[in-house]
Amino acid sequence: MNAAARTAPPDPTAAQVVGFMRPFIERALKDRVRYRYVQPHVLPEGAGFRIEAPCCSRNVDREGGVIDIALLTPSPDGRWRLQARDHGAGVWETRAEGLSLGEALDMLCVDAERRFWP
């Protein structure tokens, strides 16, 4: 028996949820406070989503290249973890856990401390 035949097919329910959530996140990002004139990209990252966008402030990338903004990851209980990128150290830092997706997106879009949109 070959390896492909032993691999379980992807869960169609999970694929439908991911397919629904990505446009929801993209719509929410249109209401953000900072850098509204750039187009962020929402990309699948494991079970969650990574958000990247051009660096308009030039604080991280002087040439305005695309940088990581946030990482949203679900937990088994349906809550979300929101992480910001520490560009200097090259690691993700947890900013909040146990949030609803709406709460996580509100925190990301307001970004009062400029943790996500540097």
Secondary structure, DSSP 4 states (H G I P E B T S, - for coil): --HHHHSPPP-HHHHHHHHHHHHHHHHHHTT-SS-TTS--EEEEETTEEEEEEE-SS-SS-TT--EEEEEEEEE-TTS-EEEEEEETTTTEEEEEEEEE-HHHHHHHHHH-TT-SS--
